[in-house]
Amino acid sequence: MLMHKLFRLARKFDDWYHNHFGPIRVAFYYENEIGFFCQLPIIQELLKDKKNFKVFIISIDKNQFDNSEYQNLFNDLYIPLKRAQFKKFHFVLATDITHFHLRRNFKLISMSHGSAFGNSDYCLKMFSDKAVDILFMLSESHKKHVNTNIPQHNKPQHIIGCPKLDRLAHNGYSKTLTYRKHNIDSTKKNILIASHWTKNSILATFSEKLVSSICKEFPDFNIIQTAHNKIWTNPQYDEYTLDSDLLRTKLKSLRNKHDNFYLIPTGNIHELLNIADIFVTDISSVIIEFSILDKPILFFNNPKQHFSDQQTFNLFKNASSQFTTIENIIDKINKSIADPTSGHDGRSALKNYSLSNVGVSAKAAVEALKQLNNN
């Protein structure tokens, strides 16, 4: 009993000390690489100011991270969840619904792991989590969407934008390095296909057939297939479980038929967006991220897909050329090649509606943290 009292007193003193002296202690929690890349620009911005900030990275499973480019940074900042439970943090940032418990007082900040809202309600589920104290928003329209659908939540909100797009907005990816890294033919233009993981997505609907047809019809282009990492984890749908191993095998076999085909299952999609001349996608929020580059977008408008917000659906359509079958995508790609400027106004409208602080979102997040700490 006496030991418990002493521990409580020690924690109270430690809380008091860190609340009045020393840097602002900020931890970043992630469950997959997508979450890490969402947070990375904020981490890098905070590390520029070591006098005022101390940064930590928390994960349930350290082995979830396997990116050599940032491995040293990750290792330097990482602490295991078991140890993190007893450390003092002022703020913890998370990009997914949280599944962890920390024993010390802190403020949990929820930020989107994508750029979209209104195509599904995941951000609403995240932001309405009772454990969440503060919301980092993408834009004014995002704030309005959340406040309309989670009325009277009374959580402080800060519009920061989407920090993971800062580097893409500033042309910060080397095309030469990307070609070399993935052994892609640098003499050809690129058609990038990105699939979401859900049951109405490109890969769940067409398997390897859509990309195979595009490879055949456009031999003078590199055809690159990538996807949300969750599609490779046997996702469960209402009617069935997707066989991810079979899907991967079918896609890999295409390389024997089409030497212009490249399968890049997952990873940092922004380096691929940076080399794409035409982008084929579905409900994935990456459609918004690519819109900042103002290049042709083809959107799989699956009739079975439900958008929770009609305005978001209309913006997706206006920013793109829509297809519903393999047959009509070929014609759409040919038109995009002939007139790559078509859809400019729609892409601009989608970007402006969805995103604020394009190119400076990480700095906006740091300013928000300073303001929150002062309050």
N, C-alpha and C positions, 0 to 999 in steps of 0.2 A: 504493500500500500504506500509506504513511504517512497519507494523507488518510483512508482507511478507519479506521485506528486512532484518529485524532483524532475522527472522527465517533462512534465507539463510546464513547470516553471522554466526549465531550460529552453523549451520551445517558445514560450512567451517572450523570453528575453531575446532569443534569436530572431523572432519575428520583429520585435521592437527595434533591434539593432539594424536589421536589413531594411526596415521601412524608413529609417532616418539617416543611415550612413551607407556608403558604398554604391555600386552601380545598380541599375534596374536589371533584375534577373528574369530573363525571358527564355522559356522552354518551348520547343517545337515538337509536337507529337504527330507521328504519321503511321499509317498502316500499310502503305505501299509506295512505290516510287513516284506514282502520280502525285500523291500528297507531298512527298519531299520536294519535287520540282515546283509545286505551287508555292512552297515556303522558302525555297532556296534564295530568291532575290532579296527577301526581307532579311534572312540570315546574313547574307553578304553585306547588306547595307548596315546592319547593326555592328558587324565586325569592324567596320571603319571607325567606329566610335567606342573603343574598348574602355575609355574612361567612364562613360555613362551607362554602358550596357555589358552584361555578361550573358553569353548565349549557351544553351544546352539543347541537345537533341535526344528525344525519348522515343523508344519503339518497343513494342512487345517482343518482337523477334528481330534481332540485329541482322540475321541472314536474309531478311527481305530486301536489303539494299545490296546491290551488286553493280555499281557504276564506277568504273575505274577512274573516270575524270574527276569525280568528287569524293573518292574513297578516303583520301587523307583528311580532307575537311570533316567528313562524317566521323571518322575515327577520333579526331581531336575533340569533337564536341559531344560525342555520344556518351550517355550514361544509361545503364539498364534500368528497366522499370522498377525493379525491386529496390534499387538504391534511390531512385527518383522519388519514391513514396515518402521519404523522410527528409528530402531537401527542401529548402525554402525557395519558392519562385514567386515573383509578383504577377506574372502573366504566363499562361500556357496557351499556345495557338494550335488549333486542330482543324483539319480539313474534312473530317468524317465524323459521323456519330461516334461519340467516345465510348470506349469499353475499358477504361482504366480508372483507378481510384488512387488519389494522392492524399496523404494524411495531413498536409499542411495547408494553411490558408493561401489561396491564390484566386485570380480572376481567369476564368476560362473564356477565351475568345474563339468564336467559330467563324471560319472564312470558307468561301466556296472553293471546291477543288476544280470547278469548271467555270466557263464564262457565260453559261446559259441559265435561264430560269423561265418557267412557263412551258417548257417541253416535257418536264416531269416535275414532281413535287419533292424531290430529294432534298433540295436546299431548305424547304419548309420543315421537313422532318428534322433536319439537322439543327436549324435555328430554334425550333420549338423545344428541343431537348432541355429538360429542367436543369441539367448541370451547367448549361451555357449561361454566361453572365453578360457578354458583350458580342455584338455582331459587326463584322467587317463586311461592307456591302460593295457590290460591283459598280453601281450607278444610282442615280436618282430614281430611275424606273424600277430598278431592283428593290430599292427601299420601299417604293410604293407597293410593289407586288407583295413583298413580305408583310407590310403593315395591313394590307387589305385582307390577306389570308391568315394572318396570325394577329388578330386585333387584340389590343390591350396586353401585349406581351411585356411592355415597360422595360425593355432591355436597351441600354445605350447603343447607338448605331453610328458608325463612322464609314463614310464613303471613301474607299481607297482605290478601287479599280481591281485589276487582275495582275498582280506582280509578276507572274510567270511569263507575261507577254512583253515585259520591258525589253528584254534582249532581242526578241524578234522584231519589235517596233524600231529598234535602232540598228537593224541589219547586223546583229552581233554574232551570227553563225557563219563560219567559213564554209562556203560551198565546196571548196577544194578538199577540205578535211572530211566533209560528209561523204563525198564521192569515194574518197580513199578508204574511209572507215568501213563502208558497206560494199566496196568493190563494184560501184555503179559506173556504167559507161558515161563519162563526162561529155561525150560528143553529141549526145541525144538530149532532147527535151524530155520532161517527166510528167506522167499522169500518176498522181498519188490517190490511192483509194484507202480511206480510213473507215473502219466499221466500229460501231458501238457494240456492246456485248448483249443487249437485250434481244428478245425473241423476234422483234420486227426490224432488226438491223440488217445490213447488207449481207454479212456472212451467215447469220442465222437463217436468212431467207433464201439466198442463192448458193450457199456453200462456195465451191471454187468456180462455178459456172460463169458468173458475171466477169470475173477478172480474166478467165480463160478467153472469153469472147473478145474482150478489149485487147488482150495481147495479140490475138490473131488479126484483128482489124487494123491495129496501129503498130506495125512492126518497127516503124522508124522512131517510136517513143519508148523510153523506159517505162515499164508499168510496175509500180511499187505498191504492194499490199501491206497495210499495217492495221492494227486494231487495238481496242481497249484491252488491257491486260487480263480483265476478268473473263473474257471469252475463252481463254486457254485453261480455265479452271473448272470445266464441266458444269457450267451454270445451269441451274434448275429453272425451267419455265413451268407454266401451269399444266401443260399437257405432257411434257417430256423433259429429259435432261440431255443437253447438248453433249455429244461425244467429241471433246476437244482434240483428243489424240487422232481420231479419224479425220477431222477437219484439217489438222496440221499436215497429216500424211497426204491428203488430196492436194493441198496447196503446194507442198514441196515437190510433188510429182510433176507440176506444171513446168518446172525448170527444164525437164527433159524434152518438153514439147515446144517451149518458147524461150529462146535465149535472151529475150528482152524482159523477162519476168524476175522480180526480186521480192522475196518474202522477208519482211522485217517485222516479226510478230508484235513487238512492243518496244518501249524505250522512250527516249526524248523525242516526241513527235515534232517539236518545233524545228529541229534541224532538217526534218523531211519537208515540212511546210515551206521552209526557206528555199528549197530547190524545186518545188512543184510549180509547173506551169498551168496545170489544170488539176482541180481537186474534186474528187468524188466522195460524197459522204452521206450520212443519214441524220438521225436526231442528235448526234454527238455535238457537244458544245464547241468542238473544234471548228465547226462552220463559222462561228463568230471570230475565232482566233485567226483563221485564214482571211477573213474579210478585211483585216487591216492591211493586207498586202495588195488588195484590189486586183485580183486575178480571177479567172472564170471558176465558178463553183457549180457542180451538178449535185442536186439534192434528191435522194431516194425518198419520194413522197409515198410511203407505204399507206394504203387506205386503212389498214388495221391500226395504224399508230394514232394514239390520242394525245393531243396537246392540251395541257391544263389551261393555257392562255391563248386565245385566238389571235391576239396581236403578235405574239411571238411567232406563231405559225405563219402568219402573213408576212412577217419580216424575213423569215427563213425562205419563203417562196420568192419574194421579190428580190432577194439577194442572189438568186440562183436560177438555173434551168432545171426543171423537175423531170424525173423519169420514174416509171412504175414497173417497167419490164426491161429485160436484157435487150430486146429488139430496139426499143426506142432510145436507149442510152447511146447507141452508136451514132445516130443522127444528131443527138444533142452535143456529143463531143466534136463532131465535124463542124457544127455551127460555132462552137466555142473557139475552135482553132481558126476559123475564118474571121471571127469578130470577137477578139478577147476583151474589148472594152464594153461589150454589152453587159448590162447589169451593174454598171458602176454606181448609179444612184442608189440602187437597192442595197449594195454592199456597204455603202457609206451610211445609209440609214440604219442598217443592222448594227454596225459598229457604234454609232453615236448613241443609239438607244440602249445598248447593252453594257457599254464600257465607259468609265471615267478615268482620267489621269493616265491615258495611254502613253506608255514609255517612262512614266515617273511614278508608278504605283507603289513600288517598294519604298520610295522616299515618303509618299503619303502615309504609308503604314507606320513608318518610324515616327513621323510627326504625331500620328494618332496615339501611339504608345507613350510618347512624351506627355501629351495632353492628359491622357488617362492617369498617368503616374502623378502629375501635378494635382489632379483632382482628388 
